[in-house]
């Protein structure tokens, strides 16, 4: 599992061919590639979002579309493409983390984790469905 964080540094990182190549290489070797916020810009630059549903921070959706015009942009909190999971923001990253815990260890483990964190989480299916509803 590899997590690509976001932040303003991603604008500089997408210009660094070594970094972009590293991200592309990791995608071929890891079970899950996770992106928080504008980390999606690096995935786009690496050609990993071709034709896939994708999201990023609402302030960077246009930039994501310019980096990969084939990406199916969606204004959603969490998008799970199977091997690539993306989030729109830092707070959505918590939802994604719990979603991944549910995928790997089961919904009960994710709920226990959310309870321990004192985080109001309504489950993977609910988080993904709420994301889909917000996009319509």
Buried (B, 14 or more C-beta within 10 A) or exposed (E): EBBBBBEEEBEEBBEEEEBBEBBBEBBEEBEBBBBBBBBBBBBBBBBBBEEBBBBBBEEBBEBBBEBBEEBBBBEBBBBBBEEBBBBBBEEBBBBBBBBBBBBEEEBEEBBEBBEEEEEEBEBBEEBBEBBBEEBE
